[in-house]
Amino acid sequence: PNMKIQRQVEEISQEMEENTRVVIQ
């Protein structure tokens, strides 16, 4: 179960990074 959560967290953080990138542009 922990691995599943970790993967979700990585995906969410990646999406947030992309979102901030778009906001900065």
Secondary structure, 3 states (H helix, E strand, C coil): CHHHHHHHHHHHHHHHHHHHHHHHC
